């Protein structure tokens, strides 16, 4: 993706005005046209775009092919028709298949019946629920055992934690002594004296902190009360009983159909189904048939592409953005999309994805644009041109880039202002800039005339530092 800069705001106004500005200066100076180029500053809108190209692609795509040889008997879909996931799209003629594949149909029926007979007892859902109940009960027992253990004397805290609590109590008692001594100095003052009140408040706070430290130490070094211990024992017993009951319930369910037999029967069904499915094509996604390469009666070669299904509910265009421009993009930015095949159709989209790393071997970052809505005629694979608006000004003072220069000593941007025979070089501050115009933030005024002097004998218009107008 490259950067394309344009000035719009009424195409006729900007383009015609620009042409008039450039040619007006030449006509006004018929004799000096060879040496000077001038224009009058105007205001107008300025928009900046990041552009790129890519191909229209579907949200999902499935390329289907037969795994065995045979003759195509049945085709249930046509190009452009919508299909559903799991829908059978094509089948081979059984008479054209290897005998082992034909026998697979009978094997599938037999395997399915055997599995249904085994599952006549408990269902897989019932077994899963019973297994979940056992797992839950085990977790409950583990939690009860942990709660019982950490409440016992000597297990509530490590020795370092207890030492820390003891030290905290010593400090808290010291704070009480200091606060009490301070309060005793003012206790004789009236009760409404603020100094006495402050000292009393500090004493009460220190006593509360000491009491909290004492309670914490007592808990860490203590043991459950009789009532607390009884509750812990009851909780542990109840959790153990719950696990025993859940395991018993699961065992009773499993005593119906043998799980290993069910698993084996299910495997036989899957194997038989896989054999049968070799003679048919089944859509793995919801979508639209984009291509069908054979008709009923055609001979099929294994591995050849037969049907292509694409999910067209969401279309997107992937493109690459240069590292200089990637910081200008954000998710959700509006995108204007045009198609080479449908030049009169303008589509809308949004930036849906911006990769964090560049494409291999490049300094360009992959960007995905999702199309909004669906338009008739838009097809997968069409070449799309993307235009992403990244900055704009509704009304800006515009100076043509050919009139700009650089001060070689300071590096500042400069412009020559023409006032009759007077030439004044000014330093200007620029804002947004594209390939033709720059936004003037300071240094110039609307209606002023700016220009450049072209050395005689130079071929054509040399333009300014920022490029030709």
C-alpha positions in Angstrom: 0.0 0.0 0.0 1.3 3.5 -0.8 0.2 6.9 0.4 -2.0 9.0 -1.9 -2.6 12.6 -0.9 -5.4 14.6 -2.6 -7.2 17.8 -2.0 -11.0 17.6 -2.3 -14.0 19.6 -1.2 -15.9 20.0 -4.4 -13.7 18.5 -7.1 -14.5 21.3 -9.5 -13.8 24.0 -6.9 -10.4 22.8 -5.9 -9.0 21.6 -9.2 -10.3 24.5 -11.2 -9.2 27.0 -8.6 -5.8 25.5 -8.4 -5.4 25.6 -12.2 -6.6 29.2 -12.2 -4.1 30.2 -9.4 -1.2 28.7 -11.2 -2.1 30.0 -14.7 -3.3 33.4 -13.4 0.2 34.3 -12.1 1.6 33.5 -15.5 -0.9 35.6 -17.4 -0.4 38.5 -15.0 3.3 38.5 -15.7 3.5 37.8 -19.4 7.0 39.1 -19.7 8.3 37.6 -16.4 6.7 34.1 -17.0 10.1 32.8 -17.6 11.5 33.9 -14.3 8.8 34.0 -11.6 5.9 31.8 -10.6 3.4 33.2 -8.1 -0.1 32.4 -6.7 -2.5 33.9 -4.3 -3.2 32.0 -1.1 -6.7 30.6 -0.7 -8.6 28.5 1.9 -10.1 25.1 1.2 -10.7 21.6 2.5 -7.8 19.2 2.8 -8.1 15.4 3.1 -5.4 12.8 3.4 -5.8 9.1 2.5 -3.8 5.9 2.8 -4.5 3.8 -0.3 -3.9 0.3 -1.5 -5.1 -2.7 -3.5 -6.0 -6.3 -2.9 -8.4 -9.0 -3.9 -11.9 -9.6 -2.6 -11.9 -12.7 -0.5 -14.5 -14.7 1.4 -14.7 -15.1 5.2 -14.2 -18.9 4.8 -13.6 -21.2 1.8 -13.7 -25.0 1.4 -12.2 -26.8 -1.6 -13.8 -30.3 -1.9 -12.6 -33.3 -3.8 -13.3 -37.0 -3.8 -10.8 -39.4 -2.3 -11.8 -42.4 -4.5 -12.4 -42.9 -8.2 -15.8 -43.4 -9.7 -18.6 -42.0 -11.8 -20.5 -38.9 -10.5 -24.1 -40.0 -10.0 -25.8 -37.1 -8.1 -25.1 -33.4 -7.8 -27.4 -31.5 -5.4 -26.1 -28.0 -5.9 -25.5 -25.5 -8.6 -23.1 -22.6 -8.9 -24.5 -19.6 -6.9 -26.7 -21.8 -4.7 -26.4 -21.5 -0.9 -25.5 -24.6 1.0 -25.5 -25.5 4.7 -22.8 -27.1 6.8 -23.2 -30.9 6.7 -25.2 -30.8 3.5 -24.4 -33.6 1.0 -23.4 -31.9 -2.3 -22.4 -34.8 -4.6 -22.3 -38.6 -4.6 -20.6 -41.2 -6.7 -22.5 -44.1 -8.4 -22.2 -47.1 -6.1 -21.8 -49.4 -9.2 -18.6 -47.5 -10.2 -17.0 -48.0 -6.8 -14.6 -50.6 -5.5 -16.6 -53.5 -3.9 -15.1 -52.7 -0.5 -16.7 -49.2 -0.5 -20.1 -50.6 -1.5 -19.9 -53.0 1.5 -19.1 -50.1 3.7 -22.8 -48.9 3.5 -24.0 -52.2 5.1 -21.2 -52.1 7.6 -22.3 -48.6 8.7 -25.9 -49.7 9.2 -24.8 -52.7 11.3 -22.4 -50.6 13.4 -25.0 -47.9 14.1 -27.5 -50.5 15.3 -25.0 -52.1 17.6 -24.2 -48.8 19.2 -27.8 -47.9 19.7 -28.4 -51.2 21.4 -25.5 -50.5 23.8 -26.8 -47.1 24.6 -30.3 -48.2 25.4 -29.3 -48.0 29.1 -27.7 -44.8 30.5 -27.1 -42.1 28.0 -23.7 -40.4 27.5 -25.2 -37.2 29.0 -26.2 -39.1 32.2 -22.7 -40.6 32.4 -21.1 -37.2 31.9 -23.3 -35.6 34.6 -22.4 -38.4 37.1 -18.7 -38.0 36.3 -19.0 -34.3 36.9 -20.7 -35.0 40.2 -17.8 -37.2 41.3 -15.3 -34.5 40.3 -17.2 -31.9 42.2 -17.5 -34.0 45.3 -13.8 -34.7 45.2 -13.1 -31.0 45.1 -15.4 -30.5 48.0 -13.6 -33.1 50.1 -10.3 -31.6 49.2 -11.5 -28.1 50.3 -12.9 -29.5 53.6 -9.7 -31.3 54.4 -7.7 -28.1 53.7 -10.0 -26.0 56.0 -9.7 -28.6 58.7 -6.0 -28.8 58.5 -5.2 -25.0 58.5 -7.5 -24.5 61.6 -5.6 -26.8 63.8 -3.1 -25.6 66.5 0.4 -25.1 65.1 -0.8 -25.1 61.5 -2.3 -21.6 61.3 0.9 -19.8 60.4 4.6 -20.3 59.9 7.1 -19.5 62.6 8.2 -16.4 60.8 4.6 -15.2 60.6 4.2 -15.7 64.3 7.4 -13.9 65.1 6.3 -11.0 63.0 2.9 -10.9 64.9 4.7 -10.9 68.2 7.0 -8.1 67.1 3.9 -6.2 65.9 2.3 -6.6 69.4 5.4 -5.3 71.1 5.4 -2.2 68.9 1.7 -1.7 69.4 2.1 -1.9 73.2 5.0 0.7 72.9 2.7 2.9 71.0 0.1 2.6 73.7 2.6 3.6 76.4 3.7 6.6 74.4 0.2 7.7 73.8 -0.8 7.2 77.4 2.2 9.2 78.6 1.3 12.0 76.2 -2.4 11.9 77.3 -1.4 12.0 81.0 0.3 15.4 80.4 -3.0 16.9 79.2 -5.6 14.8 81.1 -6.1 17.6 83.6 -7.3 20.0 80.9 -11.0 20.5 80.3 -12.8 17.8 78.4 -13.5 20.2 75.5 -9.8 21.2 75.2 -8.6 20.3 71.6 -5.1 19.3 72.8 -6.6 16.9 75.4 -9.0 15.6 72.8 -6.3 14.9 70.3 -4.1 13.1 72.9 -7.1 11.0 73.9 -7.9 10.1 70.3 -4.3 9.0 69.8 -4.4 6.9 72.9 -7.7 5.2 71.9 -6.3 4.5 68.4 -3.1 3.0 69.9 -5.1 0.8 72.2 -7.3 -0.5 69.4 -4.2 -1.3 67.3 -2.7 -3.2 70.2 -5.9 -5.1 70.8 -6.0 -6.1 67.1 -2.4 -7.2 67.2 -3.1 -9.3 70.3 -6.1 -10.9 68.7 -4.1 -11.7 65.6 -1.3 -13.3 67.6 -3.8 -15.3 69.7 -5.5 -16.6 66.6 -2.2 -17.6 64.9 -1.0 -19.5 68.0 -4.4 -20.8 69.2 -6.7 -23.6 68.2 -10.4 -24.0 67.2 -13.0 -23.9 70.0 -15.0 -27.0 70.6 -17.9 -25.7 68.5 -15.6 -24.7 65.7 -13.8 -28.1 65.8 -17.2 -29.9 65.7 -18.2 -27.8 62.7 -15.0 -28.6 60.9 -15.4 -32.4 61.6 -19.0 -32.3 60.4 -18.0 -30.5 57.2 -15.3 -33.1 56.6 -17.6 -36.0 57.2 -20.3 -34.5 55.0 -17.9 -34.0 52.1 -16.6 -37.6 52.4 -20.2 -38.9 52.4 -21.0 -36.8 49.3 -18.0 -38.3 47.4 -19.0 -41.8 48.4 -22.5 -41.2 47.1 -21.4 -39.7 43.8 -19.0 -42.6 43.2 -21.7 -45.1 44.0 -24.2 -43.4 41.6 -21.6 -43.4 38.8 -20.8 -47.1 39.4 -24.5 -47.9 39.1 -24.8 -46.1 35.8 -21.7 -47.7 34.4 -23.0 -51.1 35.4 -25.6 -50.7 32.6 -23.8 -50.5 29.2 -20.1 -51.4 29.4 -18.2 -48.3 28.6 -15.4 -50.0 26.7 -18.0 -51.8 24.6 -19.7 -48.5 23.8 -16.4 -46.9 22.9 -15.5 -49.8 20.6 -19.0 -49.7 19.0 -18.7 -45.9 18.4 -15.3 -46.4 16.8 -16.7 -48.9 14.4 -19.5 -46.5 13.5 -16.9 -43.8 12.8 -14.8 -46.0 10.7 -17.7 -47.2 8.6 -18.9 -43.6 8.2 -15.5 -42.5 6.9 -15.6 -45.3 4.3 -19.1 -44.3 3.1 -18.1 -40.6 3.1 -15.4 -41.3 0.5 -18.1 -41.6 -2.1 -19.8 -38.3 -1.3 -18.9 -34.6 -0.8 -20.2 -32.9 2.3 -20.0 -29.1 2.9 -18.1 -28.3 6.1 -19.4 -24.7 6.2 -22.4 -22.5 5.4 -21.8 -20.7 2.2 -22.3 -20.4 -1.6 -21.2 -22.8 -4.3 -18.6 -20.9 -6.3 -17.4 -23.5 -8.7 -18.5 -27.0 -9.8 -16.1 -28.8 -12.1 -18.0 -32.0 -13.1 -21.5 -33.0 -14.1 -23.4 -36.2 -13.4 -21.9 -39.1 -15.5 -18.4 -37.7 -15.5 -15.5 -39.9 -14.4 -13.9 -38.7 -11.2 -10.2 -38.7 -10.5 -9.3 -38.7 -6.7 -7.9 -35.4 -5.5 -9.2 -33.3 -8.3 -11.1 -30.1 -7.2 -14.8 -30.8 -7.6 -16.7 -28.1 -5.7 -15.6 -24.8 -4.1 -17.7 -23.4 -1.3 -17.2 -19.8 0.0 -18.8 -18.1 2.9 -20.0 -14.8 1.4 -21.8 -13.4 4.4 -18.6 -11.4 5.1 -16.2 -10.3 2.4 -12.8 -8.8 3.0 -9.8 -7.4 1.2 -6.3 -8.0 2.5 -3.6 -5.5 1.6 -0.1 -4.3 2.8 0.6 -0.9 4.4 4.1 0.6 4.5 5.7 1.1 7.9 5.6 4.9 7.4 1.8 4.8 7.2 0.8 2.0 9.6 0.6 4.3 12.6 -2.0 6.3 10.8 -4.5 3.4 10.8 -6.9 2.3 13.6 -9.4 -0.5 13.8 -12.9 0.7 12.7 -11.7 3.4 10.3 -14.0 3.9 7.4 -12.7 2.7 4.0 -13.9 3.5 0.5 -13.6 0.6 -1.9 -13.8 0.5 -5.7 -13.5 -2.4 -8.0 -11.7 -2.5 -11.3 -14.5 -4.7 -12.8 -17.2 -2.3 -11.5 -15.7 1.2 -11.6 -19.1 3.0 -11.1 -19.8 1.0 -7.8 -18.4 2.5 -4.6 -18.4 0.2 -1.6 -17.9 0.9 2.1 -15.9 -1.0 4.6 -13.9 -0.8 7.8 -10.4 -1.6 9.0 -10.9 -4.9 10.7 -7.4 -6.1 11.4 -3.9 -4.7 11.6 -1.0 -7.1 12.0 1.6 -6.3 14.7 4.5 -7.6 12.6 5.3 -6.9 8.9 5.0 -9.5 6.2 8.0 -11.7 5.8 10.9 -10.0 4.1 9.2 -6.6 3.8 8.6 -3.4 5.8 4.9 -3.6 5.0 2.2 -4.7 7.5 -0.8 -6.8 6.5 -4.2 -5.0 7.0 -7.6 -6.5 6.6 -10.6 -4.4 5.4 -14.1 -5.9 5.8 -16.8 -4.9 3.3 -20.1 -3.6 4.7 -23.3 -5.1 3.4 -23.5 -7.0 0.2 -23.8 -5.7 -3.4 -24.9 -7.7 -6.4 -22.1 -8.2 -8.9 -19.3 -8.2 -6.3 -17.4 -11.5 -6.8 -14.6 -13.2 -5.0 -11.2 -12.5 -6.6 -12.1 -9.1 -8.0 -9.3 -6.5 -7.7 -10.2 -3.8 -5.2 -8.8 -0.3 -4.6 -8.9 0.9 -1.0 -8.9 4.5 0.2 -8.7 5.1 3.9 -9.3 8.7 5.2 -6.7 9.3 8.0 -6.8 13.1 8.4 -8.7 16.1 7.1 -9.4 19.8 7.5 -12.7 21.3 6.6 -11.2 24.7 6.0 -7.4 25.4 5.9 -5.2 28.0 4.5 -3.4 26.3 1.6 0.0 27.0 0.1 1.2 25.0 -2.9 4.2 22.8 -2.1 6.3 24.3 -5.0 6.3 27.6 -3.1 8.0 26.1 0.0 11.7 26.1 0.7 14.1 25.2 3.5 16.4 27.7 5.3 19.8 26.0 4.9 21.1 27.5 8.2 18.1 26.9 10.5 16.2 24.1 8.7 13.0 26.2 9.0 10.4 26.1 6.3 10.3 29.4 4.4 8.1 31.1 1.8 8.7 34.2 -0.3 5.8 36.7 -0.1 5.3 39.1 -3.1 4.0 42.6 -2.5 4.4 44.6 -5.6 8.2 44.9 -6.1 8.9 43.9 -2.5 10.0 40.3 -1.8 9.8 39.1 1.9 11.1 35.7 3.0 9.0 34.4 6.0 9.3 31.4 8.2 6.0 29.4 8.2 4.6 26.6 10.4 2.8 23.8 8.5 0.2 21.3 9.5 -1.2 18.6 7.2 0.6 18.2 3.9 -0.1 16.2 0.7 1.7 16.0 -2.6 0.3 19.3 -3.8 -0.6 21.5 -0.9 0.3 22.2 2.7 -1.8 23.6 5.5 -0.5 26.9 6.9 -0.7 27.2 10.7 1.2 30.5 11.0 3.3 32.9 9.0 1.0 33.6 6.1 -2.4 35.3 5.6 -5.3 34.6 3.3 -5.0 36.5 0.0 -1.2 37.0 0.2 0.8 36.3 -2.9 3.7 33.8 -2.7 6.1 32.6 -5.3 9.5 31.5 -6.4 12.1 32.8 -8.8 13.1 30.5 -11.6 16.6 30.8 -13.0 16.6 31.7 -16.7 17.5 28.8 -18.9 16.3 26.2 -16.4 14.2 23.5 -18.1 10.5 23.9 -17.1 9.3 24.7 -13.6 11.7 23.4 -10.9 9.2 23.4 -8.1 10.0 24.0 -4.4 11.6 21.9 -1.8 8.4 20.0 -1.2 7.8 19.1 -4.8 5.9 20.5 -7.8 2.4 21.8 -7.6 
